Structure formats: structure tokens, C-alpha cells
Amino acid sequence: MNFVSIRIITSDVARLVEFYERATGTRATWANEDFAELKTPGATLAFGSTRTVPLFAPGSARPADNHSVITEFLVDDVDRVHQNLTGFVTDFVADFVAGPTTMPWGNRSLLFRDPDGNLVNFFTPVTPAAIEKFAR
């Protein structure tokens, strides 16, 4: 088995894709107006319109209703990313949940919400054990 992607269901695919493109510096590829993917070397973040939900099972997913998943991105320098994001994130969402903070497991993390309210964590390993874990 190979983990491939996470899909976010949203009522505004274009807005969410624009946010993640700007936040990550990665361009998404579009299949059609209801589906896009932001591919990274480790996994893909997919975006599906609410119109795609009935194709799987009607009512099985609701946009802007996530209270348990954090989408995480490994970045080279979380403090620099925080400075870069501060200017534009407020255009989309004003909720920085936590500024850059060093966690007990060795990552320096920046936690914020995307335009649909989903939690996003950008992190940089800072301790020797965390750096080794994520060595490229």
C-alpha cells in the first residue's frame, strides 16, 4: 500500500487552491473546475468541489467542517515562512492559531487555518533527532 493523497472537500475550489498555491509556492494542476491537485515530492493535496461528493456517497463529506485533521508541510525555515505568510494570510484568513513554537518532539511549528478553517502546520525539524528523522 502507498499513501497517495488527502482530499479537501470545499464549496470554493478556486479560493482554496489559490490559498495553498500562495502558501506553498507550488502550482496546482486542474482536472476540471471541480478538482485540482497540489503535488509535492511526498504526497498530493487534492481539492474537490462539493459537487463531487455524490459521486462517492451523497452526504458523506461536508466542506469547512474539519475538527480533527491537521495538514502538515515540511519547510526549510518555518520562521522565514511565517514572516512571508503574515502579509498574505490575512487576505484569506486571519487565524494564526500558534506562531512558530518548538514542540517537545523536536519540530518548530507554525499552526494556522486555511480559508475553510482546516488546520495547517508548517514545520521545520530543529533537534538532532527530528532532523535525522526527516533527512532528505
N, C-alpha and C positions, 0 to 999 in steps of 0.2 A: 504494500500500500504506500502511496505517496501523497502527502498533504499538498494540495494544489492552490486553493484559494479560499477566501472568505468573501461572501457577497453581502452587501448592504442594500436592503430594500428601501427605496426613498420615493417620495412624491415629486421630487425635483432632481432628476439625474444630472442635468447640466450644472446646476448650482453646486452639488456635492462633488462632482468631478472637477470643476474649476477650483474648488477649495483644496482638494487633495493634490491637484497638479501644482498649485502655487505653494502649498506647504511642503511638498516633497521635491519639487523641481523635476518631476517626471511627467512626461506626456502620456495621457491615456489613449487607448485605441478604442474606437467606437464600432460596434457591430451594426447598430441602428439607434434610433432615438431613445429606445428603452433599455439599452445595455451597453456598458463600457467596461474596460479593464485597465487597471494601472498595474503594469508588470514590473516587478523588481527581481533581482537575482535569486531571492529566497522564496518568494511566493507572489501571488497575484491578489490584488484587492479589486473585486468586481462590484459593479453598481447596477442594480436592476430596478426598473420602474415598478410601481405598484401594479401596473397593468400586466406584469409577468407572473404575479403570484398565482392567479387562477390556473396557469399552465402546470403548476406543481400540485396545488391543492387550495381551493378557494378559502380565504381567511387564515391561511397558515402562517403568514408573516404580516406585521404591521410596521409602517415606517415610523421613525422617531420614537421608538418605544423600547430601546435597549437599556437595561439596567444591570447587566451582568458581564458584558464583554468589553475588554479594552484592546483596541487595535494598536500594535506596537511596531515601531520602526527603529532600527539601529542606525544612529547617525554618528559622524566623526567627532563632533563637538557640540553637545547639547546646549551649552551656554551661548555659543555663537548663533545656533539655530533659534534659540529663544529671542535673542536680540533681533534677528531677521524677521521672525514671526510677529513680534509685538506690533509692528506698524500695520500689517495687513489682516491679522486675525480679527481685530476689532471690526473690520469691514464685514466679516461674515458672522462672527460670534465673539462675544466679549467675555467668555468664561474660561479664563485660565484657572484650572482647579488647583494646581500647585506649581509654583515656579521651580526652577532647577533645584533638585534635592537629591542628596546622596542617600541611597537606600541601603539597608543592612546587608543586602546580598551583593553589593558592590557596583551597582549601576547608578549613574547620575541621571535622574528622570525629570521630564517636563510633562505634566499631565494637563490636557485641555479638552474641550468639547468641540466636535465638528458642528456644522450648521444644523444637523438633525439632532444634536445633543449626545451623540455617541462619544464615548471616551477614547482619546487618542494619547498614547505615550510615546514620546521621542526619548531615546535613552542612549547614553554612552557608558560603556564599561570603564571603571576608574581604578578598581583594585586589581592586584595581580591575578587573583583567581577569576574575576569576571573578564578581564582582558584575555586571559588564556581560553576561557570558555568560548569567546566569540572571535578568536583569532582567525583571520581570513587566509 
